Amino acid sequence: MIGGSDVVFDLGGMDASAALASVARIAQRSWPDAVLVDAERGRRFSSYTAAEFGTLHEIFVFRDEAARHTWEELGASDDNMNTIVYAIVRDDVLTLVLEDPRAAPMASIVSALDGLFHSGAPWQSWRAA
Amino acid sequence: MNSSENQWPRLLEMFHEAGVGHILSRHRDHVVNQLTALARVYAEKLSDAPQGVLPRSLTLDGLVDEHRRNPYRVAPVLQALAFNCSAEMLAMMWMVQQGAVVHTIDYKFERGTRSTLEVSIILPDRTTMRSFCSREHWDLAVLRLVGISKADDQPVIESFYALHIPPAEGYAKLQIDPWILRVLEWVQEYGSGSFFCASLIDSRHIDDVANATVAAVQRGWLKPSAPRELQAVSKDPDAASVAIAVLSGDAAMVVALTPTGRRALRRTRFYRILAQASAHSLRMVRSELERVLDVPDLAAHTPDEIDEFADQLLAVKALLEDAP
């Protein structure tokens, strides 16, 4: 369904839900109207506050509602390039599926997450039991 | 902090999961007071905020529910509480964990004179700001939990991240089953004013005291490597009795009495229910309670039924306390 490039982060022991929430928060810096969707069950969260990350392994972050709509209606198209971040956590690894990691704002999102996971969050930080 | 039901056992699990269970075991009143203050400060700060920007209140039920939905949001706040952070900063952290963003952090320190932390945040509506200020030096610990990053070479602080805190020496990772939680509830409910602490410690710190009398138990159960504060309890001449019970392979419940002197010793029958099994297993504790309560299989009963048995236990305790 989604092509593009994979950007892989070693989470260094960070809790999976914390990592996915970090993706959402960092993306929201660039996309203030971002829409969060549980990629496994299709649940659309009304806001970050209302989101439930505890059991998530995959999440879509759309630039806004319009982007979500076009992705659901058309899939990838020329009109919705770089308007989605698809994040997957498996086995202590976070994978971002992006169309072009070098394009704005993807490069900024990738850079911020890279800094956070490598230096900014506690290495071997807490994780849910 | 309001709760529709007794959330104490769940709270205990949450603190242990965050690696700071000891704070609840040792300083329960402090934790309760801080959670209450957190709820108060949180509500005050949001009293005139736009409707719907964040929940207006924080209850114990809400805390527990959020832990179920997003445990990563709750753990840093519990750790900050354990690090002695003020309710002002705990409220700030809670709002950030819910989606507010850190706008400014200003910390000033002068040796021996001043330690001031000021934080301003922007609520999820992206316009409403709230400021938090503290002169409590312990609040500096908030900065341990900050997630640091940069975006486009600009500084970013988006959230708080809990530290990985291994179980402290003497505190086992808990495998709490419902039956044990029920016992803890009894201690909580019926032990008010009588118990110095109810804690769970690693059974490695406990000497075997099979068939010991309570008098022997109170002096014989701690190894030199046991947590310092528990040793202090055992050496306290006013501590009339300390009873323990091994509740699983790894953990033990410790019950220490604050009442002093002979009167406390007269209570020992109740505590011996736990203490007699101290060297062995949960099974022995359970069977002893089953014998006292005349209930064949306590573990097979529902919580409501066990509550009824707890009432009986209370009656037993009262009877023992009144004994000459």
Interface residues (C-beta under 8 A of the other chain):
Chain A: G13 M14 D15 S17 A18 A21 S22 R25 I26 R29 S30 P32 S47 Y48 T49 A51 E52 F53 G54 S108 I109 S111 A112 L113 G115 L116 S119 G120 A121 P122 Q124 S125 W126 R127 A128 A129
Chain B: E17 A18 G19 L54 R68 R69 N70 P71 Y72 R73 A75 P76 Q79 Q98 G99 V101 P124 R126 G147 I148 S149 K150 A151 D152 V156 E158 S159 Y161 A162 L163 H164 I165
